């Protein structure tokens, strides 16, 4: 059994619109493993969401450009 098999039947996308907390979705624009598009599809139903794509970064911008990444997160938190 693949460890990801448990996630396949778990679909709560219909409940995303119920999230009331400000929600940032941060992604690397060059990420081939976790493209920004799925992040946008998750974020779109959330009324207080923000999608922030760092165009030149890949899968781990939180490590590659950690200071800029943290500033983005802090800015979102302060503005929410």
Phi, psi and omega per residue, in radians:
X1 nan 2.272 3.105
X2 -1.373 2.412 -3.101
X3 -1.110 -0.349 3.109
X4 -1.434 -0.219 -3.133
X5 -0.980 -0.574 -3.131
X6 -1.170 -0.408 -3.104
X7 -1.441 -0.391 -3.049
X8 -1.035 -0.855 -3.125
X9 -1.356 -0.128 -3.082
X10 -1.525 1.784 -3.125
X11 -2.291 1.922 -3.141
X12 -2.044 0.392 -3.106
X13 -1.040 -0.504 3.135
X14 -1.162 -0.279 -3.119
X15 -1.701 -0.041 -3.085
X16 -1.058 -0.630 3.135
X17 -1.144 -0.247 3.117
X18 -1.431 -0.177 -3.132
X19 -1.275 2.102 -3.103
X20 -1.761 -0.295 -3.126
X21 -1.310 2.531 3.034
X22 -1.024 2.309 -2.958
X23 -2.297 1.942 3.055
X24 -1.551 2.458 2.988
X25 -2.104 1.896 -3.117
X26 -1.880 2.376 -3.078
X27 -2.577 2.720 3.020
X28 -1.567 2.248 -3.091
X29 -1.148 -0.404 3.136
X30 -1.832 0.331 -3.107
X31 -1.351 1.992 3.138
X32 -1.494 -0.252 3.130
X33 -1.581 -0.698 -3.107
X34 -2.260 1.268 -3.083
X35 -0.948 2.642 3.123
X36 -1.111 -0.458 -3.073
X37 -1.019 -0.806 3.076
X38 -1.083 -0.613 3.078
X39 -1.078 -0.713 3.103
X40 -1.136 -0.718 -3.119
X41 -1.157 -0.539 3.060
X42 -1.289 -0.692 -3.051
X43 -1.344 -0.542 -3.040
X44 -0.928 -0.756 -3.126
X45 -1.285 -0.212 -3.089
X46 -1.473 2.079 -3.030
X47 -1.094 -0.514 -3.075
X48 -1.943 0.727 -3.066
X49 -1.691 2.814 3.013
X50 -2.449 2.236 3.032
X51 -1.835 2.185 -3.136
X52 -2.209 1.944 -3.124
X53 -1.853 2.186 3.077
X54 -1.601 1.710 -2.931
X55 -0.939 -0.707 -3.016
X56 -1.569 0.049 -3.081
X57 -1.833 2.802 -3.084
X58 -1.843 -2.263 -2.959
X59 -1.379 -0.396 -3.060
X60 -2.267 0.967 3.132
X61 -1.102 -0.424 3.110
X62 -1.135 -0.338 3.048
X63 -1.803 -0.689 -3.039
X64 -1.227 -0.701 3.126
X65 -2.267 0.934 -2.966
X66 -0.982 -0.644 -3.118
X67 -1.169 -0.802 3.112
X68 -1.145 -0.683 3.129
X69 -1.082 -0.797 3.134
X70 -1.133 -0.643 3.086
X71 -1.082 -0.720 3.106
X72 -1.059 -0.825 3.133
X73 -1.105 -0.755 3.121
X74 -1.115 -0.712 3.118
X75 -1.073 -0.774 3.113
X76 -1.069 -0.793 -3.117
X77 -1.064 -0.762 -3.129
X78 -1.180 -0.643 -3.073
X79 -1.428 -0.211 -3.069
X80 -1.497 nan nan
